């Protein structure tokens, strides 16, 4: 289960021009920007990310 305010290991669902969409499980989709992503991030890979709510109330 993914938790806000903690480091989580999430699977990359898809990629777009701005970054990656991660499967946040019960939280829904989580966005990972290209700026914050490491070079080796790919669709279906697992990444360790810190989840928080940004100023637009979106999970990042």
PDB file of N, CA, C and O in Angstrom:
ATOM      1  N   UNK A   1       0.839  -1.185   0.000  1.00  0.00           N
ATOM      2  CA  UNK A   1       0.000   0.000   0.000  1.00  0.00           C
ATOM      3  C   UNK A   1       0.883   1.247   0.000  1.00  0.00           C
ATOM      4  O   UNK A   1       1.839   1.329   0.771  1.00  0.00           O
ATOM      5  N   UNK A   2       0.572   2.201  -0.847  1.00  0.00           N
ATOM      6  CA  UNK A   2       1.325   3.449  -0.934  1.00  0.00           C
ATOM      7  C   UNK A   2       0.850   4.417   0.146  1.00  0.00           C
ATOM      8  O   UNK A   2      -0.340   4.490   0.455  1.00  0.00           O
ATOM      9  N   UNK A   3       1.799   5.156   0.712  1.00  0.00           N
ATOM     10  CA  UNK A   3       1.484   6.101   1.784  1.00  0.00           C
ATOM     11  C   UNK A   3       2.014   7.486   1.451  1.00  0.00           C
ATOM     12  O   UNK A   3       3.152   7.636   1.006  1.00  0.00           O
ATOM     13  N   UNK A   4       1.175   8.504   1.671  1.00  0.00           N
ATOM     14  CA  UNK A   4       1.587   9.893   1.500  1.00  0.00           C
ATOM     15  C   UNK A   4       2.552  10.246   2.626  1.00  0.00           C
ATOM     16  O   UNK A   4       2.337   9.873   3.780  1.00  0.00           O
ATOM     17  N   UNK A   5       3.614  10.967   2.283  1.00  0.00           N
ATOM     18  CA  UNK A   5       4.588  11.395   3.272  1.00  0.00           C
ATOM     19  C   UNK A   5       5.650  10.367   3.588  1.00  0.00           C
ATOM     20  O   UNK A   5       6.402  10.518   4.550  1.00  0.00           O
ATOM     21  N   UNK A   6       5.714   9.316   2.776  1.00  0.00           N
ATOM     22  CA  UNK A   6       6.709   8.262   2.976  1.00  0.00           C
ATOM     23  C   UNK A   6       7.321   7.869   1.634  1.00  0.00           C
ATOM     24  O   UNK A   6       6.776   8.175   0.573  1.00  0.00           O
ATOM     25  N   UNK A   7       8.459   7.189   1.701  1.00  0.00           N
ATOM     26  CA  UNK A   7       9.067   6.644   0.487  1.00  0.00           C
ATOM     27  C   UNK A   7       8.353   5.346   0.137  1.00  0.00           C
ATOM     28  O   UNK A   7       8.165   4.475   0.986  1.00  0.00           O
ATOM     29  N   UNK A   8       7.960   5.232  -1.126  1.00  0.00           N
ATOM     30  CA  UNK A   8       7.212   4.078  -1.623  1.00  0.00           C
ATOM     31  C   UNK A   8       7.892   3.527  -2.866  1.00  0.00           C
ATOM     32  O   UNK A   8       8.533   4.268  -3.610  1.00  0.00           O
ATOM     33  N   UNK A   9       7.752   2.239  -3.087  1.00  0.00           N
ATOM     34  CA  UNK A   9       8.235   1.616  -4.327  1.00  0.00           C
ATOM     35  C   UNK A   9       7.015   1.415  -5.224  1.00  0.00           C
ATOM     36  O   UNK A   9       6.126   0.620  -4.919  1.00  0.00           O
ATOM     37  N   UNK A  10       6.991   2.159  -6.351  1.00  0.00           N
ATOM     38  CA  UNK A  10       5.843   2.129  -7.249  1.00  0.00           C
ATOM     39  C   UNK A  10       6.273   1.721  -8.651  1.00  0.00           C
ATOM     40  O   UNK A  10       7.419   1.918  -9.053  1.00  0.00           O
ATOM     41  N   UNK A  11       5.322   1.146  -9.385  1.00  0.00           N
ATOM     42  CA  UNK A  11       5.567   0.723 -10.769  1.00  0.00           C
ATOM     43  C   UNK A  11       5.212   1.870 -11.720  1.00  0.00           C
ATOM     44  O   UNK A  11       4.217   2.569 -11.527  1.00  0.00           O
ATOM     45  N   UNK A  12       6.039   2.048 -12.742  1.00  0.00           N
ATOM     46  CA  UNK A  12       5.805   3.064 -13.766  1.00  0.00           C
ATOM     47  C   UNK A  12       4.762   2.528 -14.745  1.00  0.00           C
ATOM     48  O   UNK A  12       4.969   1.493 -15.378  1.00  0.00           O
ATOM     49  N   UNK A  13       3.632   3.247 -14.864  1.00  0.00           N
ATOM     50  CA  UNK A  13       2.551   2.826 -15.757  1.00  0.00           C
ATOM     51  C   UNK A  13       2.747   3.331 -17.179  1.00  0.00           C
ATOM     52  O   UNK A  13       2.535   2.597 -18.144  1.00  0.00           O
ATOM     53  N   UNK A  14       3.157   4.598 -17.301  1.00  0.00           N
ATOM     54  CA  UNK A  14       3.294   5.189 -18.629  1.00  0.00           C
ATOM     55  C   UNK A  14       4.235   6.386 -18.575  1.00  0.00           C
ATOM     56  O   UNK A  14       4.624   6.861 -17.508  1.00  0.00           O
ATOM     57  N   UNK A  15       4.581   6.852 -19.766  1.00  0.00           N
ATOM     58  CA  UNK A  15       5.483   7.997 -19.900  1.00  0.00           C
ATOM     59  C   UNK A  15       4.843   9.006 -20.842  1.00  0.00           C
ATOM     60  O   UNK A  15       4.184   8.623 -21.808  1.00  0.00           O
ATOM     61  N   UNK A  16       5.036  10.305 -20.563  1.00  0.00           N
ATOM     62  CA  UNK A  16       4.590  11.345 -21.480  1.00  0.00           C
ATOM     63  C   UNK A  16       5.701  12.391 -21.605  1.00  0.00           C
ATOM     64  O   UNK A  16       6.790  12.198 -21.064  1.00  0.00           O
ATOM     65  N   UNK A  17       5.444  13.476 -22.297  1.00  0.00           N
ATOM     66  CA  UNK A  17       6.473  14.488 -22.544  1.00  0.00           C
ATOM     67  C   UNK A  17       6.973  15.148 -21.265  1.00  0.00           C
ATOM     68  O   UNK A  17       8.083  15.679 -21.242  1.00  0.00           O
ATOM     69  N   UNK A  18       6.175  15.126 -20.203  1.00  0.00           N
ATOM     70  CA  UNK A  18       6.516  15.825 -18.961  1.00  0.00           C
ATOM     71  C   UNK A  18       7.111  14.926 -17.888  1.00  0.00           C
ATOM     72  O   UNK A  18       7.725  15.411 -16.937  1.00  0.00           O
ATOM     73  N   UNK A  19       6.932  13.618 -18.037  1.00  0.00           N
ATOM     74  CA  UNK A  19       7.449  12.703 -17.028  1.00  0.00           C
ATOM     75  C   UNK A  19       6.773  11.352 -17.088  1.00  0.00           C
ATOM     76  O   UNK A  19       6.496  10.819 -18.162  1.00  0.00           O
ATOM     77  N   UNK A  20       6.511  10.805 -15.905  1.00  0.00           N
ATOM     78  CA  UNK A  20       6.009   9.441 -15.793  1.00  0.00           C
ATOM     79  C   UNK A  20       4.779   9.383 -14.901  1.00  0.00           C
ATOM     80  O   UNK A  20       4.640  10.165 -13.960  1.00  0.00           O
ATOM     81  N   UNK A  21       3.893   8.450 -15.208  1.00  0.00           N
ATOM     82  CA  UNK A  21       2.725   8.188 -14.377  1.00  0.00           C
ATOM     83  C   UNK A  21       3.000   6.891 -13.630  1.00  0.00           C
ATOM     84  O   UNK A  21       3.292   5.859 -14.235  1.00  0.00           O
ATOM     85  N   UNK A  22       2.901   6.960 -12.303  1.00  0.00           N
ATOM     86  CA  UNK A  22       3.174   5.806 -11.458  1.00  0.00           C
ATOM     87  C   UNK A  22       1.878   5.251 -10.904  1.00  0.00           C
ATOM     88  O   UNK A  22       0.907   5.986 -10.723  1.00  0.00           O
ATOM     89  N   UNK A  23       1.861   3.958 -10.635  1.00  0.00           N
ATOM     90  CA  UNK A  23       0.704   3.307 -10.028  1.00  0.00           C
ATOM     91  C   UNK A  23       0.799   3.475  -8.516  1.00  0.00           C
ATOM     92  O   UNK A  23       1.576   2.790  -7.851  1.00  0.00           O
ATOM     93  N   UNK A  24       0.000   4.393  -7.984  1.00  0.00           N
ATOM     94  CA  UNK A  24      -0.016   4.662  -6.550  1.00  0.00           C
ATOM     95  C   UNK A  24      -0.964   3.764  -5.786  1.00  0.00           C
ATOM     96  O   UNK A  24      -1.356   4.078  -4.663  1.00  0.00           O
ATOM     97  N   UNK A  25      -1.336   2.645  -6.392  1.00  0.00           N
ATOM     98  CA  UNK A  25      -2.222   1.657  -5.770  1.00  0.00           C
ATOM     99  C   UNK A  25      -3.519   2.331  -5.319  1.00  0.00           C
ATOM    100  O   UNK A  25      -4.210   2.920  -6.150  1.00  0.00           O
ATOM    101  N   UNK A  26      -3.868   2.267  -4.053  1.00  0.00           N
ATOM    102  CA  UNK A  26      -5.138   2.814  -3.571  1.00  0.00           C
ATOM    103  C   UNK A  26      -5.196   4.339  -3.665  1.00  0.00           C
ATOM    104  O   UNK A  26      -6.280   4.919  -3.590  1.00  0.00           O
ATOM    105  N   UNK A  27      -4.049   4.993  -3.827  1.00  0.00           N
ATOM    106  CA  UNK A  27      -4.022   6.453  -3.958  1.00  0.00           C
ATOM    107  C   UNK A  27      -4.311   6.910  -5.383  1.00  0.00           C
ATOM    108  O   UNK A  27      -4.583   8.089  -5.611  1.00  0.00           O
ATOM    109  N   UNK A  28      -4.255   6.000  -6.333  1.00  0.00           N
ATOM    110  CA  UNK A  28      -4.443   6.356  -7.738  1.00  0.00           C
ATOM    111  C   UNK A  28      -3.115   6.649  -8.404  1.00  0.00           C
ATOM    112  O   UNK A  28      -2.076   6.147  -7.976  1.00  0.00           O
ATOM    113  N   UNK A  29      -3.143   7.455  -9.447  1.00  0.00           N
ATOM    114  CA  UNK A  29      -1.933   7.747 -10.199  1.00  0.00           C
ATOM    115  C   UNK A  29      -1.103   8.827  -9.521  1.00  0.00           C
ATOM    116  O   UNK A  29      -1.639   9.777  -8.950  1.00  0.00           O
ATOM    117  N   UNK A  30       0.210   8.668  -9.593  1.00  0.00           N
ATOM    118  CA  UNK A  30       1.165   9.615  -9.017  1.00  0.00           C
ATOM    119  C   UNK A  30       2.078  10.074 -10.146  1.00  0.00           C
ATOM    120  O   UNK A  30       2.558   9.255 -10.929  1.00  0.00           O
ATOM    121  N   UNK A  31       2.320  11.382 -10.232  1.00  0.00           N
ATOM    122  CA  UNK A  31       3.152  11.928 -11.304  1.00  0.00           C
ATOM    123  C   UNK A  31       4.597  12.073 -10.845  1.00  0.00           C
ATOM    124  O   UNK A  31       4.860  12.540  -9.736  1.00  0.00           O
ATOM    125  N   UNK A  32       5.527  11.672 -11.699  1.00  0.00           N
ATOM    126  CA  UNK A  32       6.963  11.837 -11.472  1.00  0.00           C
ATOM    127  C   UNK A  32       7.521  12.622 -12.654  1.00  0.00           C
ATOM    128  O   UNK A  32       7.563  12.113 -13.774  1.00  0.00           O
ATOM    129  N   UNK A  33       7.949  13.863 -12.409  1.00  0.00           N
ATOM    130  CA  UNK A  33       8.435  14.711 -13.502  1.00  0.00           C
ATOM    131  C   UNK A  33       9.777  14.223 -14.031  1.00  0.00           C
ATOM    132  O   UNK A  33      10.532  13.546 -13.332  1.00  0.00           O
ATOM    133  N   UNK A  34      10.055  14.580 -15.274  1.00  0.00           N
ATOM    134  CA  UNK A  34      11.346  14.239 -15.870  1.00  0.00           C
ATOM    135  C   UNK A  34      12.493  14.810 -15.044  1.00  0.00           C
ATOM    136  O   UNK A  34      13.546  14.186 -14.915  1.00  0.00           O
ATOM    137  N   UNK A  35      12.285  15.982 -14.495  1.00  0.00           N
ATOM    138  CA  UNK A  35      13.314  16.650 -13.699  1.00  0.00           C
ATOM    139  C   UNK A  35      13.662  15.847 -12.444  1.00  0.00           C
ATOM    140  O   UNK A  35      14.815  15.835 -12.015  1.00  0.00           O
ATOM    141  N   UNK A  36      12.672  15.179 -11.859  1.00  0.00           N
ATOM    142  CA  UNK A  36      12.877  14.418 -10.627  1.00  0.00           C
ATOM    143  C   UNK A  36      13.248  12.956 -10.877  1.00  0.00           C
ATOM    144  O   UNK A  36      13.703  12.264  -9.966  1.00  0.00           O
ATOM    145  N   UNK A  37      13.056  12.493 -12.097  1.00  0.00           N
ATOM    146  CA  UNK A  37      13.301  11.077 -12.410  1.00  0.00           C
ATOM    147  C   UNK A  37      14.773  10.821 -12.708  1.00  0.00           C
ATOM    148  O   UNK A  37      15.477  11.682 -13.236  1.00  0.00           O
ATOM    149  N   UNK A  38      15.216   9.634 -12.362  1.00  0.00           N
ATOM    150  CA  UNK A  38      16.567   9.212 -12.732  1.00  0.00           C
ATOM    151  C   UNK A  38      16.560   8.773 -14.194  1.00  0.00           C
ATOM    152  O   UNK A  38      15.499   8.515 -14.763  1.00  0.00           O
ATOM    153  N   UNK A  39      17.718   8.690 -14.785  1.00  0.00           N
ATOM    154  CA  UNK A  39      17.823   8.345 -16.212  1.00  0.00           C
ATOM    155  C   UNK A  39      17.285   6.966 -16.560  1.00  0.00           C
ATOM    156  O   UNK A  39      16.783   6.765 -17.665  1.00  0.00           O
ATOM    157  N   UNK A  40      17.379   6.021 -15.648  1.00  0.00           N
ATOM    158  CA  UNK A  40      17.018   4.638 -15.971  1.00  0.00           C
ATOM    159  C   UNK A  40      15.548   4.299 -15.733  1.00  0.00           C
ATOM    160  O   UNK A  40      15.194   3.120 -15.695  1.00  0.00           O
ATOM    161  N   UNK A  41      14.688   5.300 -15.572  1.00  0.00           N
ATOM    162  CA  UNK A  41      13.259   5.045 -15.372  1.00  0.00           C
ATOM    163  C   UNK A  41      12.637   4.651 -16.703  1.00  0.00           C
ATOM    164  O   UNK A  41      12.832   5.320 -17.718  1.00  0.00           O
ATOM    165  N   UNK A  42      11.877   3.544 -16.685  1.00  0.00           N
ATOM    166  CA  UNK A  42      11.191   3.040 -17.880  1.00  0.00           C
ATOM    167  C   UNK A  42       9.811   2.527 -17.482  1.00  0.00           C
ATOM    168  O   UNK A  42       9.556   2.240 -16.312  1.00  0.00           O
ATOM    169  N   UNK A  43       8.935   2.418 -18.458  1.00  0.00           N
ATOM    170  CA  UNK A  43       7.611   1.838 -18.219  1.00  0.00           C
ATOM    171  C   UNK A  43       7.796   0.419 -17.689  1.00  0.00           C
ATOM    172  O   UNK A  43       8.619  -0.341 -18.199  1.00  0.00           O
ATOM    173  N   UNK A  44       7.031   0.075 -16.673  1.00  0.00           N
ATOM    174  CA  UNK A  44       7.026  -1.211 -15.966  1.00  0.00           C
ATOM    175  C   UNK A  44       8.161  -1.378 -14.964  1.00  0.00           C
ATOM    176  O   UNK A  44       8.216  -2.398 -14.276  1.00  0.00           O
ATOM    177  N   UNK A  45       9.070  -0.407 -14.859  1.00  0.00           N
ATOM    178  CA  UNK A  45      10.121  -0.519 -13.844  1.00  0.00           C
ATOM    179  C   UNK A  45       9.575  -0.062 -12.490  1.00  0.00           C
ATOM    180  O   UNK A  45       8.558   0.629 -12.422  1.00  0.00           O
ATOM    181  N   UNK A  46      10.255  -0.452 -11.425  1.00  0.00           N
ATOM    182  CA  UNK A  46       9.896  -0.028 -10.078  1.00  0.00           C
ATOM    183  C   UNK A  46      10.811   1.113  -9.672  1.00  0.00           C
ATOM    184  O   UNK A  46      12.021   1.063  -9.897  1.00  0.00           O
ATOM    185  N   UNK A  47      10.224   2.149  -9.068  1.00  0.00           N
ATOM    186  CA  UNK A  47      11.006   3.295  -8.613  1.00  0.00           C
ATOM    187  C   UNK A  47      10.656   3.602  -7.161  1.00  0.00           C
ATOM    188  O   UNK A  47       9.515   3.422  -6.736  1.00  0.00           O
ATOM    189  N   UNK A  48      11.644   4.063  -6.411  1.00  0.00           N
ATOM    190  CA  UNK A  48      11.424   4.498  -5.039  1.00  0.00           C
ATOM    191  C   UNK A  48      11.188   5.998  -5.063  1.00  0.00           C
ATOM    192  O   UNK A  48      12.037   6.764  -5.520  1.00  0.00           O
ATOM    193  N   UNK A  49      10.027   6.412  -4.566  1.00  0.00           N
ATOM    194  CA  UNK A  49       9.652   7.828  -4.598  1.00  0.00           C
ATOM    195  C   UNK A  49       9.033   8.251  -3.270  1.00  0.00           C
ATOM    196  O   UNK A  49       8.401   7.455  -2.575  1.00  0.00           O
ATOM    197  N   UNK A  50       9.231   9.520  -2.939  1.00  0.00           N
ATOM    198  CA  UNK A  50       8.573  10.122  -1.785  1.00  0.00           C
ATOM    199  C   UNK A  50       7.298  10.763  -2.306  1.00  0.00           C
ATOM    200  O   UNK A  50       7.355  11.633  -3.175  1.00  0.00           O
ATOM    201  N   UNK A  51       6.145  10.346  -1.786  1.00  0.00           N
ATOM    202  CA  UNK A  51       4.857  10.859  -2.256  1.00  0.00           C
ATOM    203  C   UNK A  51       4.396  11.998  -1.357  1.00  0.00           C
ATOM    204  O   UNK A  51       4.414  11.890  -0.131  1.00  0.00           O
ATOM    205  N   UNK A  52       3.982  13.094  -1.995  1.00  0.00           N
ATOM    206  CA  UNK A  52       3.409  14.220  -1.262  1.00  0.00           C
ATOM    207  C   UNK A  52       2.337  14.874  -2.124  1.00  0.00           C
ATOM    208  O   UNK A  52       2.205  14.562  -3.308  1.00  0.00           O
ATOM    209  N   UNK A  53       1.582  15.773  -1.532  1.00  0.00           N
ATOM    210  CA  UNK A  53       0.542  16.511  -2.247  1.00  0.00           C
ATOM    211  C   UNK A  53       1.110  17.885  -2.574  1.00  0.00           C
ATOM    212  O   UNK A  53       1.544  18.609  -1.678  1.00  0.00           O
ATOM    213  N   UNK A  54       1.110  18.250  -3.868  1.00  0.00           N
ATOM    214  CA  UNK A  54       1.685  19.537  -4.268  1.00  0.00           C
ATOM    215  C   UNK A  54       0.694  20.681  -4.058  1.00  0.00           C
ATOM    216  O   UNK A  54      -0.409  20.468  -3.553  1.00  0.00           O
ATOM    217  N   UNK A  55       1.086  21.886  -4.443  1.00  0.00           N
ATOM    218  CA  UNK A  55       0.251  23.073  -4.225  1.00  0.00           C
ATOM    219  C   UNK A  55      -1.037  23.046  -5.038  1.00  0.00           C
ATOM    220  O   UNK A  55      -1.968  23.794  -4.742  1.00  0.00           O
ATOM    221  N   UNK A  56      -1.103  22.194  -6.056  1.00  0.00           N
ATOM    222  CA  UNK A  56      -2.322  22.021  -6.858  1.00  0.00           C
ATOM    223  C   UNK A  56      -3.156  20.848  -6.369  1.00  0.00           C
ATOM    224  O   UNK A  56      -4.104  20.426  -7.032  1.00  0.00           O
ATOM    225  N   UNK A  57      -2.793  20.323  -5.198  1.00  0.00           N
ATOM    226  CA  UNK A  57      -3.464  19.188  -4.565  1.00  0.00           C
ATOM    227  C   UNK A  57      -3.395  17.913  -5.409  1.00  0.00           C
ATOM    228  O   UNK A  57      -4.330  17.113  -5.421  1.00  0.00           O
ATOM    229  N   UNK A  58      -2.281  17.738  -6.108  1.00  0.00           N
ATOM    230  CA  UNK A  58      -2.044  16.518  -6.882  1.00  0.00           C
ATOM    231  C   UNK A  58      -0.950  15.711  -6.210  1.00  0.00           C
ATOM    232  O   UNK A  58      -0.053  16.268  -5.578  1.00  0.00           O
ATOM    233  N   UNK A  59      -1.030  14.389  -6.350  1.00  0.00           N
ATOM    234  CA  UNK A  59       0.000  13.516  -5.790  1.00  0.00           C
ATOM    235  C   UNK A  59       1.223  13.532  -6.687  1.00  0.00           C
ATOM    236  O   UNK A  59       1.130  13.292  -7.891  1.00  0.00           O
ATOM    237  N   UNK A  60       2.356  13.815  -6.095  1.00  0.00           N
ATOM    238  CA  UNK A  60       3.626  13.801  -6.836  1.00  0.00           C
ATOM    239  C   UNK A  60       4.661  13.085  -6.007  1.00  0.00           C
ATOM    240  O   UNK A  60       5.808  12.953  -6.432  1.00  0.00           O
TER     241      UNK A  60
END
